[in-house]
């Protein structure tokens, strides 16, 4: 069971939930911070946030698929954006992926830098897949 919690006493937003509770049999998938690196260690979209977001989400989709999951199973996102970037650009680039999700729990943090100076964004995800089909 996955329960999305949005108490009446708190802001309700269609883009995110205040909390998500999982209970029962299934698997939880923790996806470490993904950036815009492809299999050959090439950084995609140097200097272009939209292209980096696209590659990051493709990487997450590859991991989800390998684990028998999809974007529909994501319950939490941690998004780290290098300060000074246009977040609306990232939001627009993510819509074809995020439109498939129920509103997850989301944290967005502006940071001074990431593990490589070419990275503009990094995303961690948590997904839950119930054993019930």
RARAKA-V675470 format. One record per pair of residues at least 6 apart in sequence whose C-alpha atoms are under 8 Angstrom apart, sorted by the first residue. I is the first residue (numbers start at 1). J is the second residue. If there is no record, write none. Layout:
BEGIN
((I | J) (I | J))
END
This chain:
BEGIN
((1 | 22) (1 | 23) (1 | 24) (1 | 130) (2 | 20) (2 | 21) (2 | 22) (2 | 23) (3 | 20) (3 | 21) (3 | 22) (4 | 17) (4 | 18) (4 | 19) (4 | 20) (4 | 21) (4 | 104) (5 | 17) (5 | 18) (5 | 19) (5 | 20) (5 | 21) (6 | 12) (6 | 17) (6 | 18) (6 | 19) (7 | 18) (14 | 103) (15 | 103) (15 | 104) (16 | 103) (16 | 104) (16 | 105) (16 | 106) (17 | 103) (17 | 104) (17 | 105) (17 | 106) (18 | 105) (19 | 104) (19 | 105) (20 | 75) (20 | 76) (20 | 104) (20 | 105) (22 | 128) (24 | 130) (25 | 130) (25 | 131) (25 | 132) (26 | 128) (26 | 129) (26 | 130) (26 | 131) (26 | 132) (27 | 128) (27 | 129) (27 | 130) (27 | 131) (28 | 126) (28 | 127) (28 | 128) (28 | 129) (29 | 67) (29 | 126) (29 | 127) (29 | 128) (30 | 124) (30 | 125) (30 | 126) (30 | 127) (31 | 60) (31 | 63) (31 | 124) (31 | 125) (31 | 126) (32 | 123) (32 | 124) (32 | 125) (33 | 122) (33 | 123) (33 | 124) (33 | 125) (34 | 56) (34 | 59) (34 | 60) (34 | 122) (34 | 123) (34 | 124) (35 | 52) (35 | 55) (35 | 56) (35 | 59) (35 | 119) (35 | 121) (35 | 122) (35 | 123) (36 | 43) (36 | 44) (36 | 45) (36 | 52) (36 | 53) (36 | 54) (36 | 55) (36 | 56) (36 | 59) (36 | 119) (36 | 121) (36 | 122) (37 | 43) (37 | 44) (37 | 55) (37 | 56) (38 | 44) (38 | 55) (38 | 59) (43 | 118) (43 | 119) (44 | 51) (44 | 52) (44 | 55) (45 | 51) (45 | 52) (46 | 52) (46 | 118) (46 | 119) (47 | 118) (47 | 120) (48 | 120) (49 | 85) (49 | 86) (49 | 89) (49 | 90) (49 | 120) (49 | 121) (50 | 89) (50 | 90) (50 | 92) (50 | 93) (51 | 93) (52 | 119) (52 | 120) (52 | 121) (53 | 90) (53 | 93) (53 | 94) (53 | 121) (54 | 93) (54 | 94) (56 | 122) (56 | 123) (57 | 94) (57 | 97) (60 | 125) (61 | 70) (61 | 71) (64 | 70) (64 | 71) (69 | 127) (69 | 129) (71 | 97) (71 | 98) (71 | 100) (71 | 101) (72 | 100) (72 | 101) (72 | 102) (73 | 101) (73 | 127) (73 | 128) (73 | 129) (74 | 101) (74 | 102) (74 | 104) (74 | 125) (74 | 126) (74 | 127) (74 | 128) (75 | 102) (75 | 103) (75 | 104) (75 | 105) (75 | 125) (75 | 126) (75 | 127) (75 | 128) (76 | 104) (76 | 105) (76 | 106) (76 | 125) (76 | 126) (76 | 127) (77 | 104) (77 | 105) (77 | 106) (77 | 107) (77 | 123) (77 | 124) (77 | 125) (77 | 126) (78 | 106) (78 | 107) (78 | 108) (78 | 109) (78 | 123) (78 | 124) (78 | 125) (79 | 106) (79 | 107) (79 | 108) (79 | 109) (79 | 121) (79 | 122) (79 | 123) (79 | 124) (80 | 108) (80 | 109) (80 | 110) (80 | 111) (80 | 121) (80 | 122) (80 | 123) (81 | 87) (81 | 108) (81 | 109) (81 | 110) (81 | 111) (81 | 120) (81 | 121) (81 | 122) (82 | 110) (82 | 111) (82 | 112) (82 | 113) (82 | 114) (82 | 119) (82 | 120) (82 | 121) (83 | 110) (83 | 111) (83 | 112) (83 | 113) (85 | 120) (113 | 119) (113 | 120) (114 | 120) (114 | 121) (114 | 122))
END
